[in-house]
Amino acid sequence: MRHLLVVALVLAVSPAVAQDKEKLSANDVSVRTALAFKAPDAAVQKLLPAGFELNAPTAGPNTGSNFGITLIDYLLSPGAGPGGQALAAPHDVRNEHSG
């Protein structure tokens, strides 16, 4: 019974110890658009560095694609400005009539 109690305490404390080592590196509001293409394997292989080889997804929505691009539009990045101030969105959606 004592061993079970020790194991339970170790398991209960472990996540707290791991969280102490974690540090928030980014916090943002963004829109991500993923584009997947199917191109001739030989053409894509020429673009890869020596030693790299294609590894196309075999399951999921991108099945059969061998070239992908992810576009990230950062709308808001709180705390990234000078003095920890929030940065405004890169495109202001307000107009002069509505303020």
N, CA, C and O atoms as a GROMACS GRO file, in nm:
protein
  396
    1MET      N    1   0.083  -0.120   0.000
    1MET     CA    2   0.000   0.000   0.000
    1MET      C    3   0.087   0.127   0.000
    1MET      O    4   0.055   0.225  -0.066
    2ARG      N    5   0.197   0.123   0.074
    2ARG     CA    6   0.285   0.238   0.083
    2ARG      C    7   0.347   0.268  -0.053
    2ARG      O    8   0.362   0.385  -0.090
    3HIS      N    9   0.384   0.163  -0.128
    3HIS     CA   10   0.442   0.182  -0.261
    3HIS      C   11   0.343   0.248  -0.355
    3HIS      O   12   0.380   0.333  -0.437
    4LEU      N   13   0.218   0.209  -0.343
    4LEU     CA   14   0.113   0.267  -0.427
    4LEU      C   15   0.097   0.416  -0.399
    4LEU      O   16   0.077   0.496  -0.490
    5LEU      N   17   0.105   0.452  -0.270
    5LEU     CA   18   0.095   0.592  -0.231
    5LEU      C   19   0.212   0.673  -0.284
    5LEU      O   20   0.193   0.786  -0.331
    6VAL      N   21   0.333   0.618  -0.279
    6VAL     CA   22   0.451   0.687  -0.330
    6VAL      C   23   0.441   0.707  -0.480
    6VAL      O   24   0.472   0.814  -0.531
    7VAL      N   25   0.397   0.603  -0.552
    7VAL     CA   26   0.380   0.613  -0.697
    7VAL      C   27   0.276   0.719  -0.732
    7VAL      O   28   0.295   0.797  -0.825
    8ALA      N   29   0.166   0.722  -0.658
    8ALA     CA   30   0.060   0.820  -0.683
    8ALA      C   31   0.111   0.962  -0.660
    8ALA      O   32   0.079   1.052  -0.737
    9LEU      N   33   0.190   0.983  -0.555
    9LEU     CA   34   0.245   1.116  -0.528
    9LEU      C   35   0.344   1.159  -0.636
    9LEU      O   36   0.344   1.274  -0.678
   10VAL      N   37   0.428   1.067  -0.681
   10VAL     CA   38   0.524   1.100  -0.786
   10VAL      C   39   0.451   1.137  -0.915
   10VAL      O   40   0.488   1.235  -0.981
   11LEU      N   41   0.348   1.062  -0.950
   11LEU     CA   42   0.272   1.092  -1.071
   11LEU      C   43   0.195   1.224  -1.059
   11LEU      O   44   0.178   1.295  -1.158
   12ALA      N   45   0.150   1.256  -0.939
   12ALA     CA   46   0.076   1.380  -0.919
   12ALA      C   47   0.167   1.502  -0.928
   12ALA      O   48   0.124   1.608  -0.975
   13VAL      N   49   0.292   1.489  -0.884
   13VAL     CA   50   0.385   1.601  -0.881
   13VAL      C   51   0.456   1.619  -1.016
   13VAL      O   52   0.498   1.730  -1.048
   14SER      N   53   0.470   1.516  -1.093
   14SER     CA   54   0.545   1.521  -1.221
   14SER      C   55   0.495   1.629  -1.316
   14SER      O   56   0.578   1.702  -1.370
   15PRO      N   57   0.364   1.644  -1.341
   15PRO     CA   58   0.320   1.749  -1.432
   15PRO      C   59   0.356   1.889  -1.383
   15PRO      O   60   0.388   1.977  -1.463
   16ALA      N   61   0.351   1.911  -1.253
   16ALA     CA   62   0.386   2.043  -1.198
   16ALA      C   63   0.532   2.074  -1.221
   16ALA      O   64   0.567   2.188  -1.250
   17VAL      N   65   0.619   1.975  -1.209
   17VAL     CA   66   0.761   1.995  -1.233
   17VAL      C   67   0.786   2.026  -1.380
   17VAL      O   68   0.866   2.113  -1.412
   18ALA      N   69   0.717   1.955  -1.468
   18ALA     CA   70   0.734   1.978  -1.613
   18ALA      C   71   0.685   2.119  -1.651
   18ALA      O   72   0.746   2.183  -1.736
   19GLN      N   73   0.578   2.166  -1.589
   19GLN     CA   74   0.525   2.298  -1.622
   19GLN      C   75   0.620   2.409  -1.580
   19GLN      O   76   0.623   2.515  -1.643
   20ASP      N   77   0.698   2.387  -1.477
   20ASP     CA   78   0.796   2.488  -1.434
   20ASP      C   79   0.902   2.511  -1.540
   20ASP      O   80   0.955   2.621  -1.550
   21LYS      N   81   0.933   2.409  -1.619
   21LYS     CA   82   1.036   2.419  -1.721
   21LYS      C   83   0.983   2.477  -1.851
   21LYS      O   84   1.061   2.521  -1.936
   22GLU      N   85   0.851   2.476  -1.868
   22GLU     CA   86   0.792   2.529  -1.991
   22GLU      C   87   0.784   2.681  -1.984
   22GLU      O   88   0.762   2.738  -1.877
   23LYS      N   89   0.802   2.745  -2.099
   23LYS     CA   90   0.795   2.890  -2.105
   23LYS      C   91   0.714   2.927  -2.230
   23LYS      O   92   0.741   2.878  -2.339
   24LEU      N   93   0.616   3.014  -2.213
   24LEU     CA   94   0.535   3.058  -2.326
   24LEU      C   95   0.623   3.136  -2.423
   24LEU      O   96   0.686   3.235  -2.385
   25SER      N   97   0.627   3.091  -2.546
   25SER     CA   98   0.713   3.158  -2.644
   25SER      C   99   0.634   3.245  -2.741
   25SER      O  100   0.689   3.339  -2.798
   26ALA      N  101   0.507   3.215  -2.759
   26ALA     CA  102   0.427   3.295  -2.852
   26ALA      C  103   0.280   3.282  -2.818
   26ALA      O  104   0.234   3.178  -2.769
   27ASN      N  105   0.208   3.388  -2.844
   27ASN     CA  106   0.065   3.391  -2.824
   27ASN      C  107   0.011   3.484  -2.932
   27ASN      O  108   0.041   3.603  -2.930
   28ASP      N  109  -0.068   3.433  -3.023
   28ASP     CA  110  -0.115   3.517  -3.131
   28ASP      C  111  -0.252   3.474  -3.180
   28ASP      O  112  -0.302   3.366  -3.147
   29VAL      N  113  -0.312   3.560  -3.260
   29VAL     CA  114  -0.435   3.530  -3.331
   29VAL      C  115  -0.398   3.532  -3.478
   29VAL      O  116  -0.354   3.635  -3.530
   30SER      N  117  -0.415   3.421  -3.544
   30SER     CA  118  -0.374   3.414  -3.684
   30SER      C  119  -0.470   3.329  -3.765
   30SER      O  120  -0.545   3.248  -3.711
   31VAL      N  121  -0.467   3.351  -3.895
   31VAL     CA  122  -0.542   3.270  -3.990
   31VAL      C  123  -0.439   3.193  -4.071
   31VAL      O  124  -0.347   3.253  -4.127
   32ARG      N  125  -0.455   3.063  -4.078
   32ARG     CA  126  -0.360   2.980  -4.152
   32ARG      C  127  -0.430   2.914  -4.268
   32ARG      O  128  -0.538   2.856  -4.253
   33THR      N  129  -0.369   2.923  -4.384
   33THR     CA  130  -0.422   2.860  -4.504
   33THR      C  131  -0.317   2.762  -4.555
   33THR      O  132  -0.203   2.800  -4.584
   34ALA      N  133  -0.356   2.636  -4.565
   34ALA     CA  134  -0.263   2.534  -4.612
   34ALA      C  135  -0.300   2.496  -4.756
   34ALA      O  136  -0.416   2.465  -4.785
   35LEU      N  137  -0.202   2.500  -4.843
   35LEU     CA  138  -0.222   2.462  -4.982
   35LEU      C  139  -0.139   2.338  -5.010
   35LEU      O  140  -0.022   2.331  -4.973
   36ALA      N  141  -0.200   2.240  -5.075
   36ALA     CA  142  -0.130   2.116  -5.109
   36ALA      C  143  -0.142   2.093  -5.259
   36ALA      O  144  -0.249   2.109  -5.317
   37PHE      N  145  -0.031   2.057  -5.321
   37PHE     CA  146  -0.026   2.038  -5.466
   37PHE      C  147   0.030   1.901  -5.499
   37PHE      O  148   0.106   1.843  -5.422
   38LYS      N  149  -0.008   1.852  -5.615
   38LYS     CA  150   0.051   1.729  -5.669
   38LYS      C  151   0.130   1.769  -5.792
   38LYS      O  152   0.074   1.813  -5.892
   39ALA      N  153   0.260   1.753  -5.782
   39ALA     CA  154   0.350   1.786  -5.893
   39ALA      C  155   0.425   1.659  -5.931
   39ALA      O  156   0.428   1.564  -5.853
   40PRO      N  157   0.486   1.656  -6.048
   40PRO     CA  158   0.566   1.539  -6.083
   40PRO      C  159   0.677   1.518  -5.978
   40PRO      O  160   0.747   1.612  -5.940
   41ASP      N  161   0.691   1.394  -5.933
   41ASP     CA  162   0.788   1.364  -5.828
   41ASP      C  163   0.930   1.406  -5.865
   41ASP      O  164   1.004   1.455  -5.780
   42ALA      N  165   0.967   1.388  -5.989
   42ALA     CA  166   1.102   1.425  -6.032
   42ALA      C  167   1.127   1.575  -6.019
   42ALA      O  168   1.236   1.617  -5.981
   43ALA      N  169   1.025   1.656  -6.050
   43ALA     CA  170   1.039   1.802  -6.041
   43ALA      C  171   1.055   1.846  -5.896
   43ALA      O  172   1.137   1.933  -5.866
   44VAL      N  173   0.977   1.786  -5.806
   44VAL     CA  174   0.986   1.822  -5.665
   44VAL      C  175   1.119   1.773  -5.606
   44VAL      O  176   1.181   1.844  -5.527
   45GLN      N  177   1.163   1.655  -5.644
   45GLN     CA  178   1.288   1.599  -5.592
   45GLN      C  179   1.407   1.687  -5.628
   45GLN      O  180   1.502   1.697  -5.551
   46LYS      N  181   1.402   1.752  -5.745
   46LYS     CA  182   1.512   1.841  -5.785
   46LYS      C  183   1.524   1.962  -5.693
   46LYS      O  184   1.633   2.017  -5.677
   47LEU      N  185   1.414   2.003  -5.631
   47LEU     CA  186   1.415   2.119  -5.542
   47LEU      C  187   1.467   2.086  -5.402
   47LEU      O  188   1.505   2.176  -5.327
   48LEU      N  189   1.470   1.959  -5.368
   48LEU     CA  190   1.512   1.918  -5.235
   48LEU      C  191   1.664   1.910  -5.225
   48LEU      O  192   1.732   1.879  -5.323
   49PRO      N  193   1.719   1.939  -5.106
   49PRO     CA  194   1.864   1.926  -5.087
   49PRO      C  195   1.908   1.780  -5.101
   49PRO      O  196   1.827   1.688  -5.090
   50ALA      N  197   2.035   1.761  -5.126
   50ALA     CA  198   2.090   1.626  -5.141
   50ALA      C  199   2.064   1.544  -5.014
   50ALA      O  200   2.082   1.594  -4.903
   51GLY      N  201   2.023   1.421  -5.032
   51GLY     CA  202   1.996   1.334  -4.919
   51GLY      C  203   1.851   1.334  -4.874
   51GLY      O  204   1.809   1.243  -4.802
   52PHE      N  205   1.774   1.433  -4.913
   52PHE     CA  206   1.633   1.438  -4.877
   52PHE      C  207   1.554   1.362  -4.982
   52PHE      O  208   1.592   1.357  -5.098
   53GLU      N  209   1.443   1.303  -4.939
   53GLU     CA  210   1.356   1.235  -5.034
   53GLU      C  211   1.210   1.266  -5.002
   53GLU      O  212   1.177   1.302  -4.890
   54LEU      N  213   1.124   1.251  -5.102
   54LEU     CA  214   0.982   1.280  -5.086
   54LEU      C  215   0.919   1.187  -4.986
   54LEU      O  216   0.955   1.069  -4.977
   55ASN      N  217   0.824   1.239  -4.910
   55ASN     CA  218   0.748   1.160  -4.814
   55ASN      C  219   0.605   1.213  -4.816
   55ASN      O  220   0.564   1.286  -4.726
   56ALA      N  221   0.530   1.175  -4.918
   56ALA     CA  222   0.394   1.225  -4.937
   56ALA      C  223   0.299   1.164  -4.834
   56ALA      O  224   0.316   1.048  -4.796
   57PRO      N  225   0.200   1.242  -4.787
   57PRO     CA  226   0.103   1.189  -4.691
   57PRO      C  227   0.022   1.074  -4.754
   57PRO      O  228  -0.015   1.080  -4.871
   58THR      N  229  -0.004   0.972  -4.674
   58THR     CA  230  -0.081   0.857  -4.723
   58THR      C  231  -0.223   0.855  -4.669
   58THR      O  232  -0.303   0.771  -4.709
   59ALA      N  233  -0.256   0.948  -4.579
   59ALA     CA  234  -0.390   0.956  -4.523
   59ALA      C  235  -0.424   1.102  -4.497
   59ALA      O  236  -0.336   1.186  -4.487
   60GLY      N  237  -0.552   1.129  -4.486
   60GLY     CA  238  -0.596   1.264  -4.455
   60GLY      C  239  -0.630   1.344  -4.579
   60GLY      O  240  -0.628   1.291  -4.690
   61PRO      N  241  -0.661   1.472  -4.561
   61PRO     CA  242  -0.706   1.555  -4.674
   61PRO      C  243  -0.598   1.583  -4.778
   61PRO      O  244  -0.631   1.618  -4.891
   62ASN      N  245  -0.472   1.568  -4.743
   62ASN     CA  246  -0.364   1.596  -4.838
   62ASN      C  247  -0.308   1.470  -4.903
   62ASN      O  248  -0.197   1.472  -4.957
   63THR      N  249  -0.382   1.362  -4.899
   63THR     CA  250  -0.337   1.237  -4.958
   63THR      C  251  -0.305   1.257  -5.106
   63THR      O  252  -0.385   1.313  -5.181
   64GLY      N  253  -0.189   1.211  -5.146
   64GLY     CA  254  -0.149   1.221  -5.286
   64GLY      C  255  -0.072   1.347  -5.320
   64GLY      O  256  -0.013   1.356  -5.427
   65SER      N  257  -0.071   1.444  -5.232
   65SER     CA  258   0.005   1.566  -5.260
   65SER      C  259   0.151   1.544  -5.225
   65SER      O  260   0.183   1.460  -5.140
   66ASN      N  261   0.240   1.619  -5.289
   66ASN     CA  262   0.382   1.605  -5.258
   66ASN      C  263   0.452   1.740  -5.243
   66ASN      O  264   0.574   1.747  -5.233
   67PHE      N  265   0.373   1.847  -5.242
   67PHE     CA  266   0.428   1.981  -5.228
   67PHE      C  267   0.327   2.064  -5.150
   67PHE      O  268   0.211   2.072  -5.190
   68GLY      N  269   0.368   2.126  -5.042
   68GLY     CA  270   0.274   2.202  -4.961
   68GLY      C  271   0.329   2.337  -4.920
   68GLY      O  272   0.450   2.354  -4.903
   69ILE      N  273   0.239   2.432  -4.905
   69ILE     CA  274   0.273   2.567  -4.861
   69ILE      C  275   0.171   2.605  -4.754
   69ILE      O  276   0.052   2.581  -4.770
   70THR      N  277   0.219   2.665  -4.644
   70THR     CA  278   0.129   2.716  -4.541
   70THR      C  279   0.145   2.866  -4.532
   70THR      O  280   0.255   2.917  -4.510
   71LEU      N  281   0.035   2.938  -4.550
   71LEU     CA  282   0.034   3.084  -4.541
   71LEU      C  283  -0.021   3.122  -4.405
   71LEU      O  284  -0.126   3.073  -4.364
   72ILE      N  285   0.049   3.210  -4.333
   72ILE     CA  286   0.007   3.252  -4.200
   72ILE      C  287  -0.014   3.402  -4.202
   72ILE      O  288   0.077   3.479  -4.232
   73ASP      N  289  -0.136   3.444  -4.168
   73ASP     CA  290  -0.170   3.586  -4.158
   73ASP      C  291  -0.189   3.619  -4.011
   73ASP      O  292  -0.290   3.584  -3.951
   74TYR      N  293  -0.090   3.687  -3.951
   74TYR     CA  294  -0.097   3.723  -3.811
   74TYR      C  295  -0.190   3.844  -3.795
   74TYR      O  296  -0.161   3.952  -3.846
   75LEU      N  297  -0.300   3.824  -3.725
   75LEU     CA  298  -0.398   3.930  -3.704
   75LEU      C  299  -0.368   4.011  -3.578
   75LEU      O  300  -0.391   4.132  -3.574
   76LEU      N  301  -0.317   3.944  -3.476
   76LEU     CA  302  -0.289   4.011  -3.349
   76LEU      C  303  -0.181   3.932  -3.276
   76LEU      O  304  -0.185   3.810  -3.270
   77SER      N  305  -0.087   4.004  -3.222
   77SER     CA  306   0.019   3.942  -3.144
   77SER      C  307   0.033   4.018  -3.014
   77SER      O  308   0.116   4.109  -3.004
   78PRO      N  309  -0.046   3.981  -2.912
   78PRO     CA  310  -0.042   4.056  -2.787
   78PRO      C  311   0.092   4.043  -2.716
   78PRO      O  312   0.151   3.936  -2.711
   79GLY      N  313   0.138   4.153  -2.664
   79GLY     CA  314   0.260   4.153  -2.585
   79GLY      C  315   0.388   4.155  -2.667
   79GLY      O  316   0.496   4.143  -2.609
   80ALA      N  317   0.379   4.170  -2.797
   80ALA     CA  318   0.500   4.167  -2.879
   80ALA      C  319   0.552   4.306  -2.911
   80ALA      O  320   0.661   4.320  -2.966
   81GLY      N  321   0.476   4.408  -2.878
   81GLY     CA  322   0.517   4.544  -2.908
   81GLY      C  323   0.612   4.599  -2.803
   81GLY      O  324   0.647   4.530  -2.707
   82PRO      N  325   0.654   4.724  -2.822
   82PRO     CA  326   0.745   4.786  -2.725
   82PRO      C  327   0.681   4.795  -2.587
   82PRO      O  328   0.566   4.836  -2.574
   83GLY      N  329   0.755   4.756  -2.486
   83GLY     CA  330   0.703   4.761  -2.350
   83GLY      C  331   0.595   4.660  -2.322
   83GLY      O  332   0.520   4.674  -2.225
   84GLY      N  333   0.584   4.556  -2.406
   84GLY     CA  334   0.483   4.453  -2.386
   84GLY      C  335   0.344   4.491  -2.434
   84GLY      O  336   0.247   4.421  -2.404
   85GLN      N  337   0.334   4.601  -2.509
   85GLN     CA  338   0.203   4.644  -2.559
   85GLN      C  339   0.162   4.556  -2.676
   85GLN      O  340   0.246   4.501  -2.748
   86ALA      N  341   0.031   4.544  -2.694
   86ALA     CA  342  -0.021   4.465  -2.806
   86ALA      C  343   0.002   4.538  -2.937
   86ALA      O  344  -0.008   4.660  -2.944
   87LEU      N  345   0.032   4.462  -3.039
   87LEU     CA  346   0.047   4.519  -3.172
   87LEU      C  347  -0.089   4.522  -3.241
   87LEU      O  348  -0.168   4.429  -3.225
   88ALA      N  349  -0.116   4.625  -3.316
   88ALA     CA  350  -0.242   4.635  -3.389
   88ALA      C  351  -0.238   4.540  -3.508
   88ALA      O  352  -0.130   4.500  -3.554
   89ALA      N  353  -0.355   4.507  -3.558
   89ALA     CA  354  -0.363   4.423  -3.677
   89ALA      C  355  -0.295   4.494  -3.793
   89ALA      O  356  -0.303   4.617  -3.802
   90PRO      N  357  -0.227   4.421  -3.881
   90PRO     CA  358  -0.155   4.484  -3.991
   90PRO      C  359  -0.246   4.555  -4.090
   90PRO      O  360  -0.202   4.646  -4.162
   91HIS      N  361  -0.371   4.516  -4.096
   91HIS     CA  362  -0.465   4.586  -4.185
   91HIS      C  363  -0.582   4.633  -4.100
   91HIS      O  364  -0.650   4.553  -4.037
   92ASP      N  365  -0.603   4.762  -4.099
   92ASP     CA  366  -0.708   4.820  -4.017
   92ASP      C  367  -0.839   4.811  -4.092
   92ASP      O  368  -0.853   4.866  -4.201
   93VAL      N  369  -0.938   4.741  -4.032
   93VAL     CA  370  -1.064   4.719  -4.101
   93VAL      C  371  -1.164   4.833  -4.079
   93VAL      O  372  -1.273   4.830  -4.137
   94ARG      N  373  -1.129   4.932  -3.997
   94ARG     CA  374  -1.220   5.044  -3.976
   94ARG      C  375  -1.218   5.137  -4.097
   94ARG      O  376  -1.117   5.147  -4.166
   95ASN      N  377  -1.327   5.204  -4.121
   95ASN     CA  378  -1.327   5.306  -4.224
   95ASN      C  379  -1.354   5.442  -4.161
   95ASN      O  380  -1.388   5.449  -4.043
   96GLU      N  381  -1.339   5.548  -4.236
   96GLU     CA  382  -1.349   5.681  -4.180
   96GLU      C  383  -1.490   5.718  -4.136
   96GLU      O  384  -1.507   5.810  -4.056
   97HIS      N  385  -1.594   5.648  -4.185
   97HIS     CA  386  -1.732   5.680  -4.146
   97HIS      C  387  -1.773   5.611  -4.016
   97HIS      O  388  -1.846   5.668  -3.936
   98SER      N  389  -1.726   5.490  -3.996
   98SER     CA  390  -1.770   5.416  -3.876
   98SER      C  391  -1.672   5.431  -3.760
   98SER      O  392  -1.705   5.397  -3.647
   99GLY      N  393  -1.550   5.481  -3.788
   99GLY     CA  394  -1.452   5.501  -3.682
   99GLY      C  395  -1.384   5.375  -3.652
   99GLY      O  396  -1.297   5.371  -3.565
   0.00000   0.00000   0.00000
